[in-house]
């Protein structure tokens, strides 16, 4: 399906676009109170998004973007780990 919408997109570009949609979805969920910013699912989707966008940068590297995605990946992983040890958010 992605090949029909983006006929020249590489696997890395598709990964980056999926990561983008994960970020947007997560932000919309947060904005419309569908998820708590303290929930594990919030951090999990941020981990997935940042990993996908970071993977897409292997094809077309951009240092500032890689630094930003690495930051999101580390912070979201720490947040997920902290929430997992403490239990579900209230």
PDB file of N, CA, C and O in Angstrom:
ATOM      1  N   UNK A   1       0.827  -1.191   0.000  1.00  0.00           N
ATOM      2  CA  UNK A   1       0.000   0.000   0.000  1.00  0.00           C
ATOM      3  C   UNK A   1       0.871   1.255   0.000  1.00  0.00           C
ATOM      4  O   UNK A   1       0.600   2.195  -0.747  1.00  0.00           O
ATOM      5  N   UNK A   2       1.914   1.277   0.832  1.00  0.00           N
ATOM      6  CA  UNK A   2       2.791   2.444   0.879  1.00  0.00           C
ATOM      7  C   UNK A   2       3.477   2.649  -0.458  1.00  0.00           C
ATOM      8  O   UNK A   2       3.793   3.781  -0.824  1.00  0.00           O
ATOM      9  N   UNK A   3       3.711   1.580  -1.185  1.00  0.00           N
ATOM     10  CA  UNK A   3       4.359   1.708  -2.482  1.00  0.00           C
ATOM     11  C   UNK A   3       3.450   2.419  -3.480  1.00  0.00           C
ATOM     12  O   UNK A   3       3.940   3.121  -4.364  1.00  0.00           O
ATOM     13  N   UNK A   4       2.144   2.250  -3.355  1.00  0.00           N
ATOM     14  CA  UNK A   4       1.214   2.945  -4.240  1.00  0.00           C
ATOM     15  C   UNK A   4       1.155   4.438  -3.920  1.00  0.00           C
ATOM     16  O   UNK A   4       1.085   5.267  -4.828  1.00  0.00           O
ATOM     17  N   UNK A   5       1.182   4.779  -2.632  1.00  0.00           N
ATOM     18  CA  UNK A   5       1.134   6.181  -2.233  1.00  0.00           C
ATOM     19  C   UNK A   5       2.468   6.878  -2.478  1.00  0.00           C
ATOM     20  O   UNK A   5       2.506   8.040  -2.884  1.00  0.00           O
ATOM     21  N   UNK A   6       3.545   6.169  -2.232  1.00  0.00           N
ATOM     22  CA  UNK A   6       4.895   6.708  -2.371  1.00  0.00           C
ATOM     23  C   UNK A   6       5.712   5.730  -3.208  1.00  0.00           C
ATOM     24  O   UNK A   6       6.459   4.925  -2.652  1.00  0.00           O
ATOM     25  N   UNK A   7       5.586   5.783  -4.523  1.00  0.00           N
ATOM     26  CA  UNK A   7       6.192   4.760  -5.379  1.00  0.00           C
ATOM     27  C   UNK A   7       7.713   4.674  -5.290  1.00  0.00           C
ATOM     28  O   UNK A   7       8.282   3.624  -5.588  1.00  0.00           O
ATOM     29  N   UNK A   8       8.376   5.742  -4.891  1.00  0.00           N
ATOM     30  CA  UNK A   8       9.837   5.723  -4.842  1.00  0.00           C
ATOM     31  C   UNK A   8      10.375   5.684  -3.413  1.00  0.00           C
ATOM     32  O   UNK A   8      11.577   5.845  -3.204  1.00  0.00           O
ATOM     33  N   UNK A   9       9.506   5.475  -2.436  1.00  0.00           N
ATOM     34  CA  UNK A   9       9.936   5.467  -1.043  1.00  0.00           C
ATOM     35  C   UNK A   9      10.701   4.191  -0.726  1.00  0.00           C
ATOM     36  O   UNK A   9      10.296   3.092  -1.104  1.00  0.00           O
ATOM     37  N   UNK A  10      11.812   4.360  -0.026  1.00  0.00           N
ATOM     38  CA  UNK A  10      12.584   3.205   0.420  1.00  0.00           C
ATOM     39  C   UNK A  10      11.993   2.694   1.729  1.00  0.00           C
ATOM     40  O   UNK A  10      11.142   3.345   2.336  1.00  0.00           O
ATOM     41  N   UNK A  11      12.448   1.537   2.147  1.00  0.00           N
ATOM     42  CA  UNK A  11      12.005   0.976   3.420  1.00  0.00           C
ATOM     43  C   UNK A  11      12.330   1.934   4.564  1.00  0.00           C
ATOM     44  O   UNK A  11      11.540   2.077   5.497  1.00  0.00           O
ATOM     45  N   UNK A  12      13.490   2.591   4.496  1.00  0.00           N
ATOM     46  CA  UNK A  12      13.879   3.535   5.543  1.00  0.00           C
ATOM     47  C   UNK A  12      12.958   4.751   5.571  1.00  0.00           C
ATOM     48  O   UNK A  12      12.608   5.237   6.646  1.00  0.00           O
ATOM     49  N   UNK A  13      12.569   5.238   4.413  1.00  0.00           N
ATOM     50  CA  UNK A  13      11.649   6.376   4.355  1.00  0.00           C
ATOM     51  C   UNK A  13      10.276   5.997   4.893  1.00  0.00           C
ATOM     52  O   UNK A  13       9.638   6.789   5.587  1.00  0.00           O
ATOM     53  N   UNK A  14       9.827   4.805   4.579  1.00  0.00           N
ATOM     54  CA  UNK A  14       8.542   4.332   5.105  1.00  0.00           C
ATOM     55  C   UNK A  14       8.620   4.219   6.625  1.00  0.00           C
ATOM     56  O   UNK A  14       7.681   4.596   7.326  1.00  0.00           O
ATOM     57  N   UNK A  15       9.737   3.701   7.136  1.00  0.00           N
ATOM     58  CA  UNK A  15       9.922   3.608   8.591  1.00  0.00           C
ATOM     59  C   UNK A  15       9.846   4.993   9.223  1.00  0.00           C
ATOM     60  O   UNK A  15       9.215   5.163  10.266  1.00  0.00           O
ATOM     61  N   UNK A  16      10.479   5.976   8.605  1.00  0.00           N
ATOM     62  CA  UNK A  16      10.429   7.341   9.120  1.00  0.00           C
ATOM     63  C   UNK A  16       9.023   7.909   9.117  1.00  0.00           C
ATOM     64  O   UNK A  16       8.627   8.596  10.059  1.00  0.00           O
ATOM     65  N   UNK A  17       8.266   7.627   8.067  1.00  0.00           N
ATOM     66  CA  UNK A  17       6.881   8.113   7.997  1.00  0.00           C
ATOM     67  C   UNK A  17       6.009   7.432   9.049  1.00  0.00           C
ATOM     68  O   UNK A  17       5.162   8.081   9.663  1.00  0.00           O
ATOM     69  N   UNK A  18       6.206   6.141   9.260  1.00  0.00           N
ATOM     70  CA  UNK A  18       5.453   5.437  10.302  1.00  0.00           C
ATOM     71  C   UNK A  18       5.809   6.022  11.670  1.00  0.00           C
ATOM     72  O   UNK A  18       4.933   6.215  12.512  1.00  0.00           O
ATOM     73  N   UNK A  19       7.090   6.301  11.888  1.00  0.00           N
ATOM     74  CA  UNK A  19       7.515   6.937  13.135  1.00  0.00           C
ATOM     75  C   UNK A  19       6.852   8.289  13.332  1.00  0.00           C
ATOM     76  O   UNK A  19       6.399   8.612  14.430  1.00  0.00           O
ATOM     77  N   UNK A  20       6.798   9.076  12.270  1.00  0.00           N
ATOM     78  CA  UNK A  20       6.117  10.371  12.321  1.00  0.00           C
ATOM     79  C   UNK A  20       4.657  10.191  12.740  1.00  0.00           C
ATOM     80  O   UNK A  20       4.169  10.912  13.611  1.00  0.00           O
ATOM     81  N   UNK A  21       3.959   9.234  12.126  1.00  0.00           N
ATOM     82  CA  UNK A  21       2.555   9.010  12.459  1.00  0.00           C
ATOM     83  C   UNK A  21       2.395   8.513  13.892  1.00  0.00           C
ATOM     84  O   UNK A  21       1.389   8.808  14.537  1.00  0.00           O
ATOM     85  N   UNK A  22       3.364   7.770  14.394  1.00  0.00           N
ATOM     86  CA  UNK A  22       3.332   7.357  15.806  1.00  0.00           C
ATOM     87  C   UNK A  22       3.423   8.577  16.719  1.00  0.00           C
ATOM     88  O   UNK A  22       2.677   8.686  17.692  1.00  0.00           O
ATOM     89  N   UNK A  23       4.341   9.495  16.403  1.00  0.00           N
ATOM     90  CA  UNK A  23       4.455  10.729  17.193  1.00  0.00           C
ATOM     91  C   UNK A  23       3.154  11.521  17.165  1.00  0.00           C
ATOM     92  O   UNK A  23       2.668  11.957  18.208  1.00  0.00           O
ATOM     93  N   UNK A  24       2.592  11.707  15.977  1.00  0.00           N
ATOM     94  CA  UNK A  24       1.369  12.494  15.831  1.00  0.00           C
ATOM     95  C   UNK A  24       0.213  11.831  16.575  1.00  0.00           C
ATOM     96  O   UNK A  24      -0.546  12.497  17.280  1.00  0.00           O
ATOM     97  N   UNK A  25       0.086  10.525  16.415  1.00  0.00           N
ATOM     98  CA  UNK A  25      -0.972   9.786  17.107  1.00  0.00           C
ATOM     99  C   UNK A  25      -0.837   9.932  18.613  1.00  0.00           C
ATOM    100  O   UNK A  25      -1.825  10.172  19.308  1.00  0.00           O
ATOM    101  N   UNK A  26       0.375   9.788  19.119  1.00  0.00           N
ATOM    102  CA  UNK A  26       0.599   9.891  20.555  1.00  0.00           C
ATOM    103  C   UNK A  26       0.271  11.295  21.063  1.00  0.00           C
ATOM    104  O   UNK A  26      -0.334  11.447  22.125  1.00  0.00           O
ATOM    105  N   UNK A  27       0.666  12.313  20.314  1.00  0.00           N
ATOM    106  CA  UNK A  27       0.390  13.681  20.730  1.00  0.00           C
ATOM    107  C   UNK A  27      -1.113  13.969  20.709  1.00  0.00           C
ATOM    108  O   UNK A  27      -1.627  14.643  21.601  1.00  0.00           O
ATOM    109  N   UNK A  28      -1.811  13.467  19.707  1.00  0.00           N
ATOM    110  CA  UNK A  28      -3.268  13.636  19.661  1.00  0.00           C
ATOM    111  C   UNK A  28      -3.939  12.904  20.818  1.00  0.00           C
ATOM    112  O   UNK A  28      -4.872  13.428  21.427  1.00  0.00           O
ATOM    113  N   UNK A  29      -3.472  11.698  21.124  1.00  0.00           N
ATOM    114  CA  UNK A  29      -4.019  10.946  22.262  1.00  0.00           C
ATOM    115  C   UNK A  29      -3.841  11.738  23.550  1.00  0.00           C
ATOM    116  O   UNK A  29      -4.747  11.785  24.382  1.00  0.00           O
ATOM    117  N   UNK A  30      -2.687  12.354  23.716  1.00  0.00           N
ATOM    118  CA  UNK A  30      -2.410  13.148  24.909  1.00  0.00           C
ATOM    119  C   UNK A  30      -3.279  14.405  24.941  1.00  0.00           C
ATOM    120  O   UNK A  30      -3.842  14.741  25.983  1.00  0.00           O
ATOM    121  N   UNK A  31      -3.392  15.090  23.824  1.00  0.00           N
ATOM    122  CA  UNK A  31      -4.166  16.326  23.737  1.00  0.00           C
ATOM    123  C   UNK A  31      -5.640  16.099  24.042  1.00  0.00           C
ATOM    124  O   UNK A  31      -6.270  16.917  24.712  1.00  0.00           O
ATOM    125  N   UNK A  32      -6.191  14.994  23.554  1.00  0.00           N
ATOM    126  CA  UNK A  32      -7.616  14.714  23.740  1.00  0.00           C
ATOM    127  C   UNK A  32      -7.890  13.781  24.916  1.00  0.00           C
ATOM    128  O   UNK A  32      -8.934  13.131  24.967  1.00  0.00           O
ATOM    129  N   UNK A  33      -6.951  13.716  25.858  1.00  0.00           N
ATOM    130  CA  UNK A  33      -7.106  12.952  27.105  1.00  0.00           C
ATOM    131  C   UNK A  33      -7.441  11.486  26.883  1.00  0.00           C
ATOM    132  O   UNK A  33      -8.227  10.904  27.630  1.00  0.00           O
ATOM    133  N   UNK A  34      -6.847  10.892  25.861  1.00  0.00           N
ATOM    134  CA  UNK A  34      -7.038   9.461  25.609  1.00  0.00           C
ATOM    135  C   UNK A  34      -5.937   8.634  26.255  1.00  0.00           C
ATOM    136  O   UNK A  34      -6.024   7.408  26.330  1.00  0.00           O
ATOM    137  N   UNK A  35      -4.900   9.324  26.721  1.00  0.00           N
ATOM    138  CA  UNK A  35      -3.775   8.659  27.377  1.00  0.00           C
ATOM    139  C   UNK A  35      -3.177   9.643  28.380  1.00  0.00           C
ATOM    140  O   UNK A  35      -3.219  10.856  28.174  1.00  0.00           O
ATOM    141  N   UNK A  36      -2.630   9.118  29.448  1.00  0.00           N
ATOM    142  CA  UNK A  36      -1.933   9.940  30.436  1.00  0.00           C
ATOM    143  C   UNK A  36      -0.459  10.032  30.060  1.00  0.00           C
ATOM    144  O   UNK A  36       0.122   9.074  29.551  1.00  0.00           O
ATOM    145  N   UNK A  37       0.132  11.178  30.310  1.00  0.00           N
ATOM    146  CA  UNK A  37       1.563  11.328  30.021  1.00  0.00           C
ATOM    147  C   UNK A  37       2.409  10.491  30.970  1.00  0.00           C
ATOM    148  O   UNK A  37       3.620  10.378  30.780  1.00  0.00           O
ATOM    149  N   UNK A  38       1.790   9.905  31.987  1.00  0.00           N
ATOM    150  CA  UNK A  38       2.505   9.040  32.922  1.00  0.00           C
ATOM    151  C   UNK A  38       2.288   7.558  32.617  1.00  0.00           C
ATOM    152  O   UNK A  38       2.798   6.701  33.340  1.00  0.00           O
ATOM    153  N   UNK A  39       1.543   7.244  31.562  1.00  0.00           N
ATOM    154  CA  UNK A  39       1.249   5.837  31.270  1.00  0.00           C
ATOM    155  C   UNK A  39       2.371   5.179  30.478  1.00  0.00           C
ATOM    156  O   UNK A  39       3.099   5.836  29.734  1.00  0.00           O
ATOM    157  N   UNK A  40       2.491   3.884  30.652  1.00  0.00           N
ATOM    158  CA  UNK A  40       3.511   3.129  29.922  1.00  0.00           C
ATOM    159  C   UNK A  40       3.237   3.134  28.424  1.00  0.00           C
ATOM    160  O   UNK A  40       4.179   3.143  27.632  1.00  0.00           O
ATOM    161  N   UNK A  41       1.970   3.129  28.017  1.00  0.00           N
ATOM    162  CA  UNK A  41       1.662   3.122  26.582  1.00  0.00           C
ATOM    163  C   UNK A  41       2.124   4.412  25.910  1.00  0.00           C
ATOM    164  O   UNK A  41       2.527   4.398  24.748  1.00  0.00           O
ATOM    165  N   UNK A  42       2.066   5.520  26.635  1.00  0.00           N
ATOM    166  CA  UNK A  42       2.556   6.794  26.098  1.00  0.00           C
ATOM    167  C   UNK A  42       4.053   6.701  25.807  1.00  0.00           C
ATOM    168  O   UNK A  42       4.514   7.092  24.735  1.00  0.00           O
ATOM    169  N   UNK A  43       4.803   6.181  26.774  1.00  0.00           N
ATOM    170  CA  UNK A  43       6.249   6.054  26.594  1.00  0.00           C
ATOM    171  C   UNK A  43       6.588   4.994  25.556  1.00  0.00           C
ATOM    172  O   UNK A  43       7.540   5.157  24.792  1.00  0.00           O
ATOM    173  N   UNK A  44       5.820   3.913  25.520  1.00  0.00           N
ATOM    174  CA  UNK A  44       6.087   2.845  24.543  1.00  0.00           C
ATOM    175  C   UNK A  44       5.932   3.360  23.115  1.00  0.00           C
ATOM    176  O   UNK A  44       6.756   3.053  22.253  1.00  0.00           O
ATOM    177  N   UNK A  45       4.892   4.133  22.861  1.00  0.00           N
ATOM    178  CA  UNK A  45       4.699   4.657  21.507  1.00  0.00           C
ATOM    179  C   UNK A  45       5.782   5.679  21.147  1.00  0.00           C
ATOM    180  O   UNK A  45       6.187   5.770  19.988  1.00  0.00           O
ATOM    181  N   UNK A  46       6.250   6.447  22.135  1.00  0.00           N
ATOM    182  CA  UNK A  46       7.372   7.356  21.879  1.00  0.00           C
ATOM    183  C   UNK A  46       8.648   6.585  21.560  1.00  0.00           C
ATOM    184  O   UNK A  46       9.431   7.012  20.712  1.00  0.00           O
ATOM    185  N   UNK A  47       8.866   5.459  22.226  1.00  0.00           N
ATOM    186  CA  UNK A  47      10.033   4.616  21.943  1.00  0.00           C
ATOM    187  C   UNK A  47       9.964   4.093  20.513  1.00  0.00           C
ATOM    188  O   UNK A  47      10.948   4.143  19.774  1.00  0.00           O
ATOM    189  N   UNK A  48       8.800   3.596  20.135  1.00  0.00           N
ATOM    190  CA  UNK A  48       8.620   3.066  18.774  1.00  0.00           C
ATOM    191  C   UNK A  48       8.841   4.170  17.742  1.00  0.00           C
ATOM    192  O   UNK A  48       9.545   3.970  16.752  1.00  0.00           O
ATOM    193  N   UNK A  49       8.237   5.334  17.979  1.00  0.00           N
ATOM    194  CA  UNK A  49       8.365   6.452  17.033  1.00  0.00           C
ATOM    195  C   UNK A  49       9.814   6.880  16.872  1.00  0.00           C
ATOM    196  O   UNK A  49      10.301   7.033  15.752  1.00  0.00           O
ATOM    197  N   UNK A  50      10.498   7.072  17.982  1.00  0.00           N
ATOM    198  CA  UNK A  50      11.883   7.541  17.888  1.00  0.00           C
ATOM    199  C   UNK A  50      12.787   6.495  17.259  1.00  0.00           C
ATOM    200  O   UNK A  50      13.698   6.844  16.508  1.00  0.00           O
ATOM    201  N   UNK A  51      12.558   5.223  17.548  1.00  0.00           N
ATOM    202  CA  UNK A  51      13.372   4.163  16.940  1.00  0.00           C
ATOM    203  C   UNK A  51      13.162   4.108  15.429  1.00  0.00           C
ATOM    204  O   UNK A  51      14.116   3.922  14.674  1.00  0.00           O
ATOM    205  N   UNK A  52      11.925   4.267  14.991  1.00  0.00           N
ATOM    206  CA  UNK A  52      11.642   4.237  13.553  1.00  0.00           C
ATOM    207  C   UNK A  52      12.245   5.438  12.825  1.00  0.00           C
ATOM    208  O   UNK A  52      12.833   5.290  11.754  1.00  0.00           O
ATOM    209  N   UNK A  53      12.097   6.621  13.408  1.00  0.00           N
ATOM    210  CA  UNK A  53      12.675   7.805  12.768  1.00  0.00           C
ATOM    211  C   UNK A  53      14.202   7.714  12.785  1.00  0.00           C
ATOM    212  O   UNK A  53      14.854   8.090  11.811  1.00  0.00           O
ATOM    213  N   UNK A  54      14.772   7.220  13.879  1.00  0.00           N
ATOM    214  CA  UNK A  54      16.223   7.050  13.956  1.00  0.00           C
ATOM    215  C   UNK A  54      16.705   6.050  12.908  1.00  0.00           C
ATOM    216  O   UNK A  54      17.745   6.257  12.282  1.00  0.00           O
ATOM    217  N   UNK A  55      15.956   4.974  12.718  1.00  0.00           N
ATOM    218  CA  UNK A  55      16.313   3.994  11.683  1.00  0.00           C
ATOM    219  C   UNK A  55      16.270   4.630  10.302  1.00  0.00           C
ATOM    220  O   UNK A  55      17.104   4.327   9.449  1.00  0.00           O
ATOM    221  N   UNK A  56      15.302   5.510  10.079  1.00  0.00           N
ATOM    222  CA  UNK A  56      15.207   6.156   8.764  1.00  0.00           C
ATOM    223  C   UNK A  56      16.405   7.057   8.493  1.00  0.00           C
ATOM    224  O   UNK A  56      16.745   7.309   7.337  1.00  0.00           O
ATOM    225  N   UNK A  57      17.036   7.537   9.539  1.00  0.00           N
ATOM    226  CA  UNK A  57      18.189   8.421   9.374  1.00  0.00           C
ATOM    227  C   UNK A  57      19.440   7.673   8.922  1.00  0.00           C
ATOM    228  O   UNK A  57      20.432   8.300   8.550  1.00  0.00           O
ATOM    229  N   UNK A  58      19.407   6.355   8.949  1.00  0.00           N
ATOM    230  CA  UNK A  58      20.562   5.606   8.449  1.00  0.00           C
ATOM    231  C   UNK A  58      20.690   5.754   6.938  1.00  0.00           C
ATOM    232  O   UNK A  58      21.782   5.611   6.388  1.00  0.00           O
ATOM    233  N   UNK A  59      19.581   6.040   6.268  1.00  0.00           N
ATOM    234  CA  UNK A  59      19.612   6.223   4.816  1.00  0.00           C
ATOM    235  C   UNK A  59      20.012   7.646   4.442  1.00  0.00           C
ATOM    236  O   UNK A  59      20.794   7.852   3.514  1.00  0.00           O
ATOM    237  N   UNK A  60      19.482   8.615   5.156  1.00  0.00           N
ATOM    238  CA  UNK A  60      19.782  10.034   4.905  1.00  0.00           C
ATOM    239  C   UNK A  60      20.125  10.680   6.238  1.00  0.00           C
ATOM    240  O   UNK A  60      19.264  11.269   6.892  1.00  0.00           O
ATOM    241  N   UNK A  61      21.382  10.568   6.635  1.00  0.00           N
ATOM    242  CA  UNK A  61      21.787  11.007   7.971  1.00  0.00           C
ATOM    243  C   UNK A  61      21.691  12.517   8.130  1.00  0.00           C
ATOM    244  O   UNK A  61      22.024  13.288   7.230  1.00  0.00           O
ATOM    245  N   UNK A  62      21.221  12.910   9.315  1.00  0.00           N
ATOM    246  CA  UNK A  62      21.113  14.310   9.703  1.00  0.00           C
ATOM    247  C   UNK A  62      21.448  14.346  11.192  1.00  0.00           C
ATOM    248  O   UNK A  62      20.665  13.861  12.009  1.00  0.00           O
ATOM    249  N   UNK A  63      22.598  14.913  11.558  1.00  0.00           N
ATOM    250  CA  UNK A  63      23.064  14.867  12.943  1.00  0.00           C
ATOM    251  C   UNK A  63      22.085  15.476  13.940  1.00  0.00           C
ATOM    252  O   UNK A  63      21.797  14.827  14.945  1.00  0.00           O
ATOM    253  N   UNK A  64      21.550  16.688  13.726  1.00  0.00           N
ATOM    254  CA  UNK A  64      20.606  17.234  14.706  1.00  0.00           C
ATOM    255  C   UNK A  64      19.365  16.351  14.883  1.00  0.00           C
ATOM    256  O   UNK A  64      18.887  16.176  16.004  1.00  0.00           O
ATOM    257  N   UNK A  65      18.848  15.802  13.800  1.00  0.00           N
ATOM    258  CA  UNK A  65      17.684  14.918  13.900  1.00  0.00           C
ATOM    259  C   UNK A  65      18.046  13.644  14.656  1.00  0.00           C
ATOM    260  O   UNK A  65      17.253  13.155  15.460  1.00  0.00           O
ATOM    261  N   UNK A  66      19.233  13.104  14.405  1.00  0.00           N
ATOM    262  CA  UNK A  66      19.677  11.897  15.108  1.00  0.00           C
ATOM    263  C   UNK A  66      19.843  12.175  16.599  1.00  0.00           C
ATOM    264  O   UNK A  66      19.499  11.337  17.432  1.00  0.00           O
ATOM    265  N   UNK A  67      20.366  13.340  16.932  1.00  0.00           N
ATOM    266  CA  UNK A  67      20.519  13.709  18.341  1.00  0.00           C
ATOM    267  C   UNK A  67      19.162  13.824  19.025  1.00  0.00           C
ATOM    268  O   UNK A  67      18.989  13.351  20.148  1.00  0.00           O
ATOM    269  N   UNK A  68      18.205  14.447  18.356  1.00  0.00           N
ATOM    270  CA  UNK A  68      16.865  14.603  18.917  1.00  0.00           C
ATOM    271  C   UNK A  68      16.188  13.251  19.110  1.00  0.00           C
ATOM    272  O   UNK A  68      15.599  12.995  20.160  1.00  0.00           O
ATOM    273  N   UNK A  69      16.267  12.390  18.107  1.00  0.00           N
ATOM    274  CA  UNK A  69      15.637  11.074  18.207  1.00  0.00           C
ATOM    275  C   UNK A  69      16.309  10.226  19.285  1.00  0.00           C
ATOM    276  O   UNK A  69      15.638   9.480  19.999  1.00  0.00           O
ATOM    277  N   UNK A  70      17.623  10.337  19.404  1.00  0.00           N
ATOM    278  CA  UNK A  70      18.347   9.605  20.453  1.00  0.00           C
ATOM    279  C   UNK A  70      17.908  10.079  21.832  1.00  0.00           C
ATOM    280  O   UNK A  70      17.724   9.271  22.743  1.00  0.00           O
ATOM    281  N   UNK A  71      17.739  11.389  21.984  1.00  0.00           N
ATOM    282  CA  UNK A  71      17.251  11.943  23.246  1.00  0.00           C
ATOM    283  C   UNK A  71      15.879  11.378  23.587  1.00  0.00           C
ATOM    284  O   UNK A  71      15.656  10.915  24.706  1.00  0.00           O
ATOM    285  N   UNK A  72      14.947  11.416  22.614  1.00  0.00           N
ATOM    286  CA  UNK A  72      13.602  10.893  22.845  1.00  0.00           C
ATOM    287  C   UNK A  72      13.641   9.412  23.194  1.00  0.00           C
ATOM    288  O   UNK A  72      12.904   8.957  24.069  1.00  0.00           O
ATOM    289  N   UNK A  73      14.493   8.665  22.517  1.00  0.00           N
ATOM    290  CA  UNK A  73      14.600   7.230  22.768  1.00  0.00           C
ATOM    291  C   UNK A  73      15.083   6.959  24.189  1.00  0.00           C
ATOM    292  O   UNK A  73      14.517   6.113  24.881  1.00  0.00           O
ATOM    293  N   UNK A  74      16.120   7.665  24.631  1.00  0.00           N
ATOM    294  CA  UNK A  74      16.667   7.459  25.980  1.00  0.00           C
ATOM    295  C   UNK A  74      15.664   7.888  27.046  1.00  0.00           C
ATOM    296  O   UNK A  74      15.406   7.137  27.987  1.00  0.00           O
ATOM    297  N   UNK A  75      15.101   9.077  26.912  1.00  0.00           N
ATOM    298  CA  UNK A  75      14.171   9.583  27.923  1.00  0.00           C
ATOM    299  C   UNK A  75      12.907   8.730  27.985  1.00  0.00           C
ATOM    300  O   UNK A  75      12.414   8.433  29.074  1.00  0.00           O
ATOM    301  N   UNK A  76      12.385   8.338  26.845  1.00  0.00           N
ATOM    302  CA  UNK A  76      11.176   7.503  26.829  1.00  0.00           C
ATOM    303  C   UNK A  76      11.448   6.124  27.411  1.00  0.00           C
ATOM    304  O   UNK A  76      10.596   5.560  28.097  1.00  0.00           O
ATOM    305  N   UNK A  77      12.622   5.579  27.142  1.00  0.00           N
ATOM    306  CA  UNK A  77      12.984   4.279  27.715  1.00  0.00           C
ATOM    307  C   UNK A  77      13.107   4.383  29.233  1.00  0.00           C
ATOM    308  O   UNK A  77      12.643   3.503  29.958  1.00  0.00           O
ATOM    309  N   UNK A  78      13.730   5.457  29.712  1.00  0.00           N
ATOM    310  CA  UNK A  78      13.816   5.670  31.161  1.00  0.00           C
ATOM    311  C   UNK A  78      12.422   5.834  31.768  1.00  0.00           C
ATOM    312  O   UNK A  78      12.124   5.245  32.807  1.00  0.00           O
ATOM    313  N   UNK A  79      11.577   6.626  31.127  1.00  0.00           N
ATOM    314  CA  UNK A  79      10.211   6.819  31.620  1.00  0.00           C
ATOM    315  C   UNK A  79       9.427   5.523  31.653  1.00  0.00           C
ATOM    316  O   UNK A  79       8.701   5.254  32.610  1.00  0.00           O
ATOM    317  N   UNK A  80       9.573   4.718  30.605  1.00  0.00           N
ATOM    318  CA  UNK A  80       8.885   3.430  30.562  1.00  0.00           C
ATOM    319  C   UNK A  80       9.385   2.534  31.689  1.00  0.00           C
ATOM    320  O   UNK A  80       8.592   1.880  32.367  1.00  0.00           O
ATOM    321  N   UNK A  81      10.698   2.505  31.887  1.00  0.00           N
ATOM    322  CA  UNK A  81      11.273   1.678  32.950  1.00  0.00           C
ATOM    323  C   UNK A  81      10.813   2.110  34.328  1.00  0.00           C
ATOM    324  O   UNK A  81      10.488   1.270  35.167  1.00  0.00           O
ATOM    325  N   UNK A  82      10.783   3.408  34.569  1.00  0.00           N
ATOM    326  CA  UNK A  82      10.317   3.910  35.862  1.00  0.00           C
ATOM    327  C   UNK A  82       8.855   3.567  36.090  1.00  0.00           C
ATOM    328  O   UNK A  82       8.482   3.164  37.192  1.00  0.00           O
ATOM    329  N   UNK A  83       8.021   3.720  35.071  1.00  0.00           N
ATOM    330  CA  UNK A  83       6.596   3.401  35.215  1.00  0.00           C
ATOM    331  C   UNK A  83       6.395   1.904  35.407  1.00  0.00           C
ATOM    332  O   UNK A  83       5.471   1.494  36.110  1.00  0.00           O
ATOM    333  N   UNK A  84       7.232   1.090  34.804  1.00  0.00           N
ATOM    334  CA  UNK A  84       7.100  -0.362  34.941  1.00  0.00           C
ATOM    335  C   UNK A  84       7.435  -0.808  36.358  1.00  0.00           C
ATOM    336  O   UNK A  84       6.811  -1.731  36.881  1.00  0.00           O
ATOM    337  N   UNK A  85       8.412  -0.164  36.979  1.00  0.00           N
ATOM    338  CA  UNK A  85       8.783  -0.529  38.351  1.00  0.00           C
ATOM    339  C   UNK A  85       7.766  -0.043  39.362  1.00  0.00           C
ATOM    340  O   UNK A  85       7.514  -0.717  40.361  1.00  0.00           O
ATOM    341  N   UNK A  86       7.179   1.115  39.117  1.00  0.00           N
ATOM    342  CA  UNK A  86       6.229   1.706  40.061  1.00  0.00           C
ATOM    343  C   UNK A  86       4.818   1.169  39.896  1.00  0.00           C
ATOM    344  O   UNK A  86       3.991   1.320  40.795  1.00  0.00           O
ATOM    345  N   UNK A  87       4.537   0.556  38.783  1.00  0.00           N
ATOM    346  CA  UNK A  87       3.185   0.087  38.513  1.00  0.00           C
ATOM    347  C   UNK A  87       2.433   1.093  37.674  1.00  0.00           C
ATOM    348  O   UNK A  87       2.999   2.110  37.273  1.00  0.00           O
ATOM    349  N   UNK A  88       1.158   0.828  37.397  1.00  0.00           N
ATOM    350  CA  UNK A  88       0.383   1.712  36.525  1.00  0.00           C
ATOM    351  C   UNK A  88       0.193   3.098  37.127  1.00  0.00           C
ATOM    352  O   UNK A  88       0.150   3.268  38.345  1.00  0.00           O
ATOM    353  N   UNK A  89       0.080   4.078  36.245  1.00  0.00           N
ATOM    354  CA  UNK A  89      -0.159   5.458  36.681  1.00  0.00           C
ATOM    355  C   UNK A  89      -1.574   5.592  37.214  1.00  0.00           C
ATOM    356  O   UNK A  89      -2.489   4.891  36.783  1.00  0.00           O
ATOM    357  N   UNK A  90      -1.734   6.498  38.152  1.00  0.00           N
ATOM    358  CA  UNK A  90      -3.073   6.727  38.706  1.00  0.00           C
ATOM    359  C   UNK A  90      -3.701   7.952  38.106  1.00  0.00           C
ATOM    360  O   UNK A  90      -4.829   8.300  38.453  1.00  0.00           O
TER     361      UNK A  90
END
